[in-house]
Amino acid sequence: MLAQQEKITIRDITDLYKNKMLTANPEYQRGVVWSATLKKKLIDSVLRGYPLPVIFLHHIKKVVANMQREDFEIIDGQQRITALFDFVEGSFQLFDPVRDDKEAKFPGFLKVQPCPWAGKLFSGMDVELQNQFLDTELSVAK
C-alpha cells in the first residue's frame, strides 16, 4: 500500500501530539535527541517560510470493547514534531541572528533580513505571527 501525502498544519500536528494521539514507537524511533540549537534553527526556518521534509506517520485504528480509537505512530519526524511542540508550549526562546551570533552562527545574509521573532518565546510573538506559524502547512505521508 502506498502512503498518501497530505497537508496538515503545525496547529493540528501539535494538537495531536499534545493529546497523545501522535506517539513515537521506541522499536524504530530513538528518543528525543535534538539540542536546543537545532530546535531553534528549525523554528527559525519555518518562520522564514522554508519547507520542511515530509513527516511519515502510521495510522492505527483500534477497537476495544466496541469503542474505536484512532492514533498515529511517528515513523519519521519525531525530532521536528517535538521541536514544534516544545516551541508552542514555551520551552525555549528563539535566537536573535545578530545578538546570538556566536552560538547561532547564522549566515551573513540572514543577519540583515527582518526577524520579528528574534529572541522571543512563542507567547511573546505578535498574535498574527503566532497564527502564521500555527497555520503553516507541513507535508505528511500516512
MINUTI-456259 format. One record per residue (C-alpha): x, y, z; residue in one letter. Coordinates in steps of 0.02 Angstrom, whole numbers, padded with zeros to 5 digits. Layout:
MINUTI-456259
     east    north       up   residuo
        X        Y        Z         a
...
//
This chain:
MINUTI-456259
     east    north       up   residuo
    00000    00000    00000         m
    00069    00170   -00048         l
    00075    00309    00079         a
   -00045    00452    00045         q
    00029    00626    00059         q
   -00073    00769    00127         e
   -00050    00937    00209         k
   -00076    00964    00395         i
   -00048    01123    00494         t
    00075    01144    00636         i
   -00077    01182    00744         r
   -00152    01012    00703         d
    00008    00913    00724         i
    00047    00994    00892         t
   -00133    00964    00949         d
   -00119    00780    00903         l
    00046    00770    00997         y
   -00022    00861    01149         k
   -00172    00744    01157         n
   -00061    00590    01146         k
   -00135    00538    00979         m
    00036    00551    00898         l
    00170    00444    00978         t
    00342    00378    00939         a
    00364    00190    00934         n
    00528    00151    01026         p
    00552   -00003    00914         e
    00604    00109    00771         y
    00615    00286    00842         q
    00756    00343    00954         r
    00720    00461    01096         g
    00719    00650    01079         v
    00900    00695    01040         v
    00898    00867    00959         w
    00988    01005    01052         s
    00906    01172    01090         a
    01010    01249    00949         t
    00938    01129    00820         l
    00761    01158    00882         k
    00782    01347    00873         k
    00852    01337    00697         k
    00707    01228    00640         l
    00580    01354    00705         i
    00676    01497    00625         d
    00670    01403    00459         s
    00481    01381    00473         v
    00456    01566    00512         l
    00563    01611    00361         r
    00449    01504    00252         g
    00571    01363    00214         y
    00483    01196    00183         p
    00517    01051    00300         l
    00544    00872    00242         p
    00394    00755    00237         v
    00339    00683    00404         i
    00294    00498    00396         f
    00155    00430    00507         l
    00072    00260    00528         h
   -00116    00270    00553         h
   -00177    00149    00686         i
   -00358    00102    00719         k
   -00401    00002    00875         k
   -00569   -00068    00927         v
   -00585   -00116    01109         v
   -00750   -00155    01196         a
   -00845   -00090    01044         n
   -00755    00077    01059         m
   -00643    00140    00920         q
   -00486    00242    00940         r
   -00375    00312    00803         e
   -00196    00366    00831         d
   -00035    00390    00734         f
    00139    00323    00762         e
    00283    00430    00705         i
    00390    00337    00579         i
    00498    00487    00532         d
    00490    00664    00600         g
    00494    00643    00788         q
    00631    00773    00815         q
    00540    00902    00707         r
    00371    00871    00789         i
    00446    00882    00963         t
    00535    01045    00920         a
    00373    01121    00852         l
    00276    01066    01006         f
    00408    01123    01130         d
    00414    01296    01050         f
    00224    01317    01053         v
    00224    01262    01236         e
    00353    01394    01281         g
    00502    01281    01313         s
    00629    01395    01228         f
    00652    01566    01151         q
    00722    01589    00977         l
    00891    01653    00927         f
    00922    01833    00881         d
    01030    01811    00724         p
    01139    01961    00771         v
    01145    01957    00960         r
    01165    01768    00972         d
    01289    01757    00827         d
    01423    01659    00921         k
    01303    01518    00966         e
    01181    01527    00819         a
    01307    01551    00679         k
    01181    01616    00552         f
    01249    01657    00379         p
    01277    01841    00344         g
    01129    01860    00225         f
    01008    01808    00364         l
    01077    01934    00487         k
    01016    02078    00380         v
    00841    02008    00349         q
    00693    02061    00458         p
    00670    01944    00606         c
    00520    01997    00713         p
    00533    01835    00813         w
    00713    01865    00867         a
    00742    01818    01049         g
    00558    01781    01081         k
    00458    01640    01156         l
    00304    01586    01058         f
    00194    01681    01181         s
    00298    01840    01154         g
    00267    01846    00966         m
    00127    01951    00892         d
   -00036    01854    00877         v
   -00029    01872    00687         e
    00144    01792    00684         l
    00087    01655    00804         q
   -00059    01614    00689         n
    00052    01619    00535         q
    00166    01493    00620         f
    00024    01380    00678         l
   -00061    01385    00508         d
    00098    01334    00416         t
    00063    01177    00318         e
    00176    01025    00332         l
    00183    00878    00212         s
    00132    00717    00297         v
    00130    00542    00223         a
    00023    00411    00306         k
//
